[in-house]
Amino acid sequence: MMATVISIHSFRGGTGKSNTTANLASLLAQKGLRVAVVDTDIQSPGVYVLFQLDESEMAYCLNDYLRGRCQIEEAAYDVTSRLGVEVSGRVFLVPSSIKTGDIVHILRESYDPGVLNDGLYDLIDALDLDVLMIDTHPGLNDETLLSITISEYLIILLRPDQQDFQGTSVTVEIARKLNVPNLFLIVNKAPTIFDLAALQREVSQTYKAEVVAVLPHSDDMMALGSKGIFVLHQPDSDVARRLQVVADRIAG
Amino acid sequence: MDFAAVLEMVGRLDEVEGVTMLNVYELPEGLAHILTEVMRGRSLTVAEFGEVLSLTAVQAEQLGDLLVRKGFLQTRQQMDDGADGEAGTKFYRVQFERPKRRNMSSAVWDKLDLGG
């Protein structure tokens, strides 16, 4: 079976992209799927925190693969046991380096997007993946466009904020031009005083795209502070139920 | 796909030394479609290339080879054991432009260079 490739993107930073990626990956693993998350946000990596992976445990990172220092599967870490609950699937993480020197090197030398493209497909084969999730850098650049292009699903996160609304329209337009088969919007951090169903309809009409979830602002999630996977800590919360709908859609 | 029209459109394009994704976004829609299909398949045999574009194998190879000459695609001949060899199966892949070093003062990079 072909793996499903999903890019999670936002036009602006701070939308909760990494958090949403990690939570969705965990929900998919609960369904018995083998999932890998690749942190392609090389300039500002962060998803490793959610899986409680420490820098000292990362023998290799995505940066090393892009520099030809290792195979991509050598930079993949099985983080399933760190989820804190038993799941029947698997979650792997390919982190980006958080060493200043590595980040500077990539900023200076850039890298060949063809190598990244090959690596993503190699990872699917090597780990026998059902789902590959790409946590992208916010905004648009060459690497982000590549991730979007090869994805079966593009999930765009936005907050109910005019700056996010306008930036998202750019990404939606590009996704349509690149013929991404499935375009989902997730509105995140919606104030709980809002009528969430009305917000969902409004955003959907604005972009003529499916809003697959509106996630309310959650003090509990903020309090967790990325020190774990929220949907596994609080599976009965409103946020978890809404993300479960997204996972159900992806898993079919 | 109007094969003759695509062939003519590609024939009129200037030669390039690979593409960036930003280039792809600006290319004529027919060519952008071809390149994104090849990317999604990672690399495609002539038959697969024809299948995704609804072309015969002969047409696919004609178009693929033209795109190689123009610098948008590259080919690889791969044997059954995965090694490269002229007798192997022909694959088309997107030819990405070589990454450029960022144009910032070397003094700035020297200050930032931490031995990574």
Interface residues (C-beta under 8 A of the other chain):
Chain A: S97 K99 T100 G101 D102 I103 V104 H105 L107 R108 E109 S110 Y111 D112 P113 G114 N117 D118 Y121 D142 E143 L145 L146 T149 I150 I174 K177 L178 N179
Chain B: T20 M21 L22 V24 Y25 E29 A32 H33 T36 M39 R40 R42 R93 V94 F96 R98 P99 K100 R101 R102 M104 W109 L112 D113 L114 G115 G116
